[in-house]
Amino acid sequence: MNKYMKCPRALPWFMSLLLSALAAGCGGGGQDTILGSNVGVIFVPPPGAIAPSATCPTAGLTIPKVTVTNPVSGNQFVTTSTTGVAGGGKSMTAAFSLPMNAATLNAASFTLAPVGGSLLRPASVSYNAATQVATLVTAAALLANTTYTAVIQSSATSAAGTQIGCPIAWSFKTANIATAGLSTINLGVAAPFTIAATAGVTNTSVLPNTTINGNVALEPVTGAICNTVPVDAAGGFGLCGGFAPTLNGKVISALYPDAGATSSAIKAALQAAYLSITPPAGPPAAGALGGAISLPAGTTLGAPTGNALVQGDNYFVPGVYQSNTSILVTGDLTLDAQGNPDAVFVFQSSSTVGSPGGAPSPGSHTRILLVGGAKASNVWWQAGSSATLGTYDEWQGNILAGANITMVTGATSCGRLFAGAFTDGAFIFSANVVSVPGHASAPAGCQ
């Protein structure tokens, strides 16, 4: 099956949850239970879901459908409350394809319950006719590490009076103790640094010249080189074989230490950050950030521009994701913070991280797209070995690599890049732009 046509991977607990949540089903009992006939792109029924029943009143009708929800189906890192909601409650929404009858969207037709538990009594259920979005707000925060099912019952009707047919359900899980507190990774003294390398920097003569917006750390003294030439003792790249990158910052090395931020202290801070986002089993050394959603072997993420968003393929919500092999991003990859500007995304790769390259705009190439308040500063890519950003690719997020980082001609990055976490790691440039998120000289929108 083409990867761009595949359905989201089903979660093990999904089927049993659906059967228990909607035992009454449509029409003639349990065998008529259906959760997938009336769904949008995100909500494809998992393998084994019961097929639609002939008793569902959908044939020949233009029925209202749920096109997208927040939280999305299958998200396992949902926050327990929503910022700004009174009483610490959680807000969730369902967008419809048709105008709805607001009177039919209420606490009886839009419900939420934990697995094995009773329906929650919501603080409110409302409908916005302008956006065609129904909103349920809970009276209190949800429980951590708990699976919930939201259901739109068949009693909900469109403004024209057509019922949705059969109940529509989706499931999500709140973050566990380890990931519920997942916050911005602590970089310490390394925060102002755009790049760091333990085996020096190489910059080609390709124009336009590489631009670095932020400070640079080169450690140890043998790695304080640019195009094999030692950097200067004044905070710059020195001669660099005649091709020094344009630098809006300074170069910190054993040749030019900065008070409170020596190159060795910066390297130590970056190694600590690397370990803080490393799973307990490596790579290459054991860390403490477990509980990740597993990505399939030989992971390829992303899809061509304009493709439907598919959770776990070209669309991700905040959380921790792990590949036991490599991560290659092709086409567009959307990261959705779902309205939380502090939301954190971590992608753990046991091997490489990168993108294959493409054509300059408006041609196709890899793009990391940040929506819903997502920020590059809160996106983390961990490479057990090396990372390579292909020609003209637009990268977002911080890369912490065990070995080398290469930026091929025209690639850009909004995010810190660290080469050589636990081995010699060089940095290779070719007409690139790389920026610390929020730097005064960074491109607009690099946050």
C-alpha positions in Angstrom: 0.0 0.0 0.0 1.3 3.5 -0.8 2.4 5.2 2.4 0.4 8.3 1.6 -2.8 6.3 1.4 -2.4 4.2 4.5 -4.7 4.5 7.6 -3.4 5.6 11.0 -2.1 2.7 13.0 -4.7 1.4 15.4 -4.0 1.3 19.1 -4.3 -2.0 20.9 -6.9 -0.7 23.3 -9.0 1.0 20.7 -11.4 -1.8 19.7 -12.3 -3.0 23.2 -12.9 0.6 24.2 -15.2 1.3 21.3 -17.3 -1.8 22.0 -17.7 -1.0 25.6 -18.5 2.7 25.0 -21.1 2.1 22.4 -22.7 -1.2 23.2 -26.1 0.0 22.3 -24.9 0.9 18.7 -27.3 1.8 16.0 -30.6 0.2 15.2 -30.5 -3.5 16.0 -28.0 -3.9 18.8 -24.3 -4.7 19.2 -23.8 -6.0 15.7 -24.8 -2.5 14.4 -22.2 -0.6 16.4 -20.3 1.6 13.9 -17.6 4.1 14.6 -16.2 4.6 11.2 -18.9 5.2 8.5 -19.2 8.9 9.4 -15.7 10.2 9.9 -13.1 12.6 8.5 -9.5 12.1 7.5 -8.3 11.5 11.0 -10.9 9.0 12.0 -10.5 5.8 9.9 -11.8 2.8 11.8 -9.1 0.3 12.9 -8.9 -3.2 11.5 -11.6 -5.3 13.0 -14.1 -2.5 13.6 -17.7 -3.7 13.0 -18.9 -2.7 9.6 -21.8 -0.3 9.0 -25.3 -1.6 9.5 -28.1 -1.3 6.9 -30.2 0.1 9.7 -28.0 3.3 10.0 -30.1 6.0 8.2 -27.3 7.2 5.9 -28.1 5.8 2.4 -28.9 8.5 -0.1 -28.5 11.2 2.5 -26.1 14.1 2.9 -25.1 13.4 6.5 -23.0 15.7 8.7 -19.6 14.3 9.4 -16.9 15.1 12.0 -13.9 16.3 10.0 -11.4 17.0 12.8 -11.2 16.9 16.6 -9.0 18.3 19.3 -7.5 16.1 20.8 -7.1 14.0 17.7 -7.8 10.3 17.8 -4.9 8.2 19.1 -3.0 11.0 20.8 -1.4 9.5 23.9 0.1 12.7 25.4 -3.0 14.8 25.9 -2.7 17.4 28.7 -5.1 17.0 31.6 -6.4 20.5 31.5 -6.6 23.5 29.1 -4.9 26.8 29.8 -7.5 29.5 30.7 -10.4 27.1 31.3 -12.2 27.9 34.6 -11.8 25.3 37.3 -8.8 23.6 35.6 -11.1 21.8 33.2 -10.3 20.3 29.8 -11.7 21.7 26.5 -12.3 19.4 23.5 -13.8 20.1 20.1 -15.4 18.4 17.1 -15.7 20.3 13.8 -18.6 19.3 11.4 -18.8 19.2 7.6 -22.3 20.8 7.7 -24.1 23.4 9.7 -25.6 21.7 12.8 -28.7 22.2 14.9 -27.2 23.7 18.0 -30.1 22.4 20.2 -29.1 18.8 19.4 -25.5 19.3 20.6 -25.7 19.1 24.3 -24.5 17.1 27.4 -26.6 14.1 26.2 -25.3 14.0 22.6 -21.6 15.0 23.1 -20.2 12.8 25.9 -16.8 11.9 27.4 -15.9 9.0 29.7 -12.8 7.2 30.9 -12.3 3.6 30.0 -14.3 1.5 32.5 -15.8 4.6 34.1 -18.9 6.7 34.1 -19.7 9.5 31.8 -18.2 12.8 33.0 -20.7 15.6 33.8 -19.4 18.5 31.6 -19.3 22.1 32.7 -20.7 23.0 29.3 -21.4 21.9 25.8 -21.7 24.5 23.1 -21.8 25.0 19.3 -20.4 27.8 17.2 -22.4 28.2 14.1 -19.8 30.4 12.4 -17.1 27.7 12.7 -19.4 24.6 12.8 -17.5 23.5 15.9 -19.0 21.8 19.0 -17.0 22.3 22.3 -17.2 20.2 25.4 -15.6 21.6 28.6 -15.1 19.3 31.6 -15.8 20.6 35.1 -12.4 19.5 36.3 -9.0 18.3 35.0 -8.8 14.9 33.5 -6.9 12.0 35.2 -3.3 11.5 34.1 -2.3 8.3 32.2 -5.9 7.5 31.4 -7.7 6.6 28.2 -10.9 8.5 27.4 -13.5 8.1 24.7 -15.5 11.1 23.3 -18.7 10.3 21.5 -21.1 12.3 19.3 -24.4 10.4 19.6 -26.7 9.8 16.6 -29.3 12.2 18.1 -27.1 15.1 16.8 -28.6 16.5 13.6 -27.7 19.0 10.9 -29.4 22.3 10.6 -31.5 20.7 7.8 -32.6 18.0 10.2 -30.5 15.0 9.1 -29.1 12.8 11.8 -25.4 11.8 11.8 -26.5 8.2 11.2 -24.5 6.3 13.8 -22.4 7.5 16.8 -19.0 8.9 16.0 -16.3 8.1 18.6 -12.6 8.8 19.0 -10.2 8.0 21.8 -7.1 9.6 23.3 -4.9 9.1 26.4 -3.7 11.7 28.8 0.1 11.9 29.4 1.6 9.7 32.0 3.6 11.0 35.0 6.9 11.1 33.0 5.5 12.9 29.9 2.8 15.0 31.6 5.6 17.1 33.0 7.5 17.2 29.7 8.7 20.8 29.3 11.2 22.8 27.4 14.5 21.0 27.5 17.1 22.7 29.8 20.1 23.8 27.7 21.7 25.9 30.5 24.7 27.9 29.2 24.3 26.4 25.8 21.0 28.2 25.1 22.4 31.1 23.0 24.4 28.8 20.8 23.2 28.0 17.2 25.8 25.2 16.5 28.4 23.2 18.4 30.9 20.7 17.0 33.7 18.6 18.4 35.5 18.1 15.1 35.4 21.6 13.6 33.4 23.3 10.8 33.6 23.1 7.1 32.1 25.8 4.8 32.1 25.5 1.0 32.5 28.4 -1.4 29.0 28.0 -2.8 27.0 31.3 -2.8 25.2 32.8 -1.1 27.5 32.4 1.9 26.4 30.5 4.9 24.8 32.6 7.6 24.8 31.7 11.3 22.5 33.6 13.6 23.7 32.9 17.1 26.9 31.8 18.9 29.1 28.9 17.9 30.9 26.5 20.3 33.9 24.5 19.1 35.5 22.0 21.6 38.1 20.7 22.2 41.1 22.8 21.0 41.7 20.3 18.2 38.2 20.9 17.0 38.5 24.7 17.0 39.0 24.7 13.2 37.2 26.1 10.2 38.1 24.5 6.8 41.0 22.8 8.7 42.4 26.3 9.7 42.4 27.2 13.5 39.8 29.8 14.4 41.0 33.1 15.8 41.4 34.1 19.5 38.9 37.0 19.1 35.6 35.2 18.9 35.5 34.7 15.1 36.1 32.0 12.5 39.5 33.3 11.6 40.8 32.8 8.0 38.8 29.7 7.5 40.6 29.0 4.2 39.0 32.1 2.7 35.4 30.9 3.2 34.3 31.9 6.7 30.5 31.8 7.3 28.8 35.1 8.0 28.3 35.1 11.8 25.8 37.1 13.8 27.4 36.0 17.1 30.7 34.8 18.4 32.8 31.7 18.3 33.6 30.3 21.7 36.5 27.8 21.9 39.6 26.9 24.0 41.2 29.8 22.1 38.5 32.2 23.1 36.8 31.3 26.3 33.8 33.4 27.5 33.3 34.1 31.2 30.8 31.5 32.5 30.4 29.8 29.1 33.6 28.1 28.2 33.5 25.7 25.3 33.9 22.7 27.7 31.0 24.0 29.8 28.8 24.4 26.7 29.7 20.9 25.5 28.8 19.5 28.9 25.4 21.3 28.9 24.6 20.0 25.4 25.6 16.4 26.4 23.2 16.7 29.4 20.4 17.9 27.1 21.1 15.0 24.7 20.8 12.5 27.6 17.7 14.1 28.9 15.8 13.3 25.6 17.4 9.8 25.2 15.3 6.7 25.9 16.4 4.4 28.7 17.8 1.9 26.1 20.0 4.4 24.3 21.2 5.7 21.8 24.2 5.7 22.3 24.1 6.0 26.1 21.1 5.3 28.3 18.9 8.3 29.2 15.7 8.7 31.1 13.0 9.8 28.6 10.8 6.7 28.1 7.2 6.2 27.3 7.6 7.1 23.6 5.2 6.1 20.8 7.0 3.6 18.6 7.6 4.5 14.9 7.9 1.7 12.4 11.3 0.4 11.4 13.0 2.3 8.6 10.8 5.3 9.5 9.9 7.7 6.7 7.7 10.6 7.7 5.9 13.3 5.7 3.9 13.5 2.5 3.6 15.6 -0.6 2.2 19.1 -0.2 -1.6 19.0 -0.2 -2.0 15.4 1.1 -4.5 14.7 3.8 -3.1 14.8 7.3 -2.6 11.4 8.8 -1.7 11.0 12.4 1.7 9.3 12.8 2.7 9.8 9.2 2.7 13.5 8.2 0.9 14.9 11.2 2.0 14.8 14.9 0.7 16.2 18.1 2.9 17.0 21.2 4.7 13.9 22.6 7.7 11.6 22.4 8.2 9.4 19.3 10.9 6.8 18.9 12.4 5.0 15.9 14.7 2.0 16.5 16.3 2.7 13.2 16.4 6.0 11.3 14.1 9.0 10.7 13.8 10.4 7.2 11.4 13.3 6.6 10.1 13.7 3.1 7.7 16.3 1.8 5.6 18.2 4.4 5.5 17.2 8.1 3.0 19.1 10.2 3.6 19.5 14.0 0.4 20.7 15.8 0.8 22.2 19.3 -3.1 22.3 19.6 -3.1 25.8 21.0 -0.4 25.2 23.6 2.7 27.4 22.9 4.7 25.4 25.4 4.0 22.0 23.8 7.1 19.9 23.3 7.8 17.4 20.5 10.7 14.9 20.8 11.7 12.5 18.0 14.2 9.9 19.1 16.2 8.0 16.4 18.6 5.2 17.2 20.5 6.0 14.0 20.2 9.0 11.6 17.9 11.9 11.2 17.5 13.8 8.0 15.8 14.7 4.7 16.5 13.8 1.1 16.6 17.2 -0.5 14.6 18.7 -3.4 14.2 21.8 -5.6 14.3 25.4 -4.5 10.9 27.1 -3.9 8.4 26.9 -5.4 9.7 23.4 -6.2 9.1 20.5 -3.8 11.4 19.8 -0.9 11.1 18.8 2.8 9.3 21.3 5.1 8.6 21.0 8.8 5.4 22.9 9.3 4.5 24.3 12.7 0.8 25.0 13.5 -1.4 25.5 16.5 1.2 27.6 18.3 4.1 25.1 17.9 7.6 26.6 18.2 10.9 25.4 16.7 12.5 26.0 20.1 10.3 23.2 21.6 10.9 20.6 18.8 13.8 18.1 19.4 15.4 15.7 17.0 17.8 13.2 18.5 20.2 11.3 16.1 22.0 8.3 17.5 24.6 8.8 14.8 24.6 11.7 12.2 22.1 14.1 10.7 21.8 15.4 7.1 19.5 18.1 5.8 19.1 17.9 2.0 19.2 20.5 -0.6 16.8 23.4 0.0 15.0 21.6 2.8 13.3 23.8 5.5 14.0 22.3 8.9 12.4 23.3 12.2 13.6 22.2 15.6 16.8 21.4 17.5 19.0 18.5 16.3 21.3 16.8 18.8 23.5 14.3 17.0 25.9 11.7 18.2 28.2 12.4 15.3 28.3 14.7 12.3 25.7 17.2 11.0 25.6 18.1 7.3 23.6 20.8 5.7 23.5 20.4 1.9 23.3 23.4 -0.5 20.4 25.7 0.3 19.1 23.9 3.4 17.9 26.1 6.2 17.2 25.4 9.9 15.4 27.3 12.7 16.9 25.5 15.7 20.1 24.7 17.5 22.3 22.0 15.9 24.8 20.0 18.0 27.3 17.7 16.3 29.4 15.2 18.4 27.4 14.4 21.5 29.6 11.4 22.4 32.1 11.1 19.5 33.9 13.3 17.1 31.3 15.4 15.2 32.0 17.8 12.5 29.7 20.4 11.0 29.5 20.8 7.2 27.9 23.9 5.6 27.0 24.8 2.0 25.1 28.1 1.4 22.9 27.6 4.5 21.0 29.7 7.1 20.9 28.4 10.6 19.4 30.3 13.5 18.8 30.2 17.2 15.0 30.5 17.6 14.1 34.1 18.5 17.5 35.5 17.6 17.3 39.1 16.5 18.8 38.3 13.0 16.8 35.1 12.5 14.2 34.9 9.7 10.7 36.1 10.5 8.7 33.5 12.4 11.8 31.6 13.7 10.7 31.1 17.3 
